[in-house]
Amino acid sequence: IRSSKLPFARDDRGVVAMMFAIAIIPIMLLVGSVVDYTNAAKVNSRLQAATDATALATARWVTSNPSSTESDALNYARSYFRGAMGTDYAEVSPNITSVAFERNRSRIVVAAEALYPTIVMQL
């Protein structure tokens, strides 16, 4: 009985396949995380650009409409923001959350958010 197990125990063929099978799981998680991070960075960049453009357009609109309220400015900003983001990013639900400006309208603050659904990291 002992002699029949020894050749099997010494046989090291197929070890690379086993090592690869074990290593493929963390490698795939790493690749998936890189994809998620890259897509999130792309969305963040687009969101920042659209928010900046919206802030500038809203500031111009608020200046030309002195009787407008923050609620009016928020409605205008949301309308402009939808156009600035385009339809390519609809899956992340981008939205302007608030618009605030000082009484003399010298400064305007526009806040936006987007919910990015990850592909791999949600597992």
Disulfide bonds with the S-S distance in Angstrom:
none
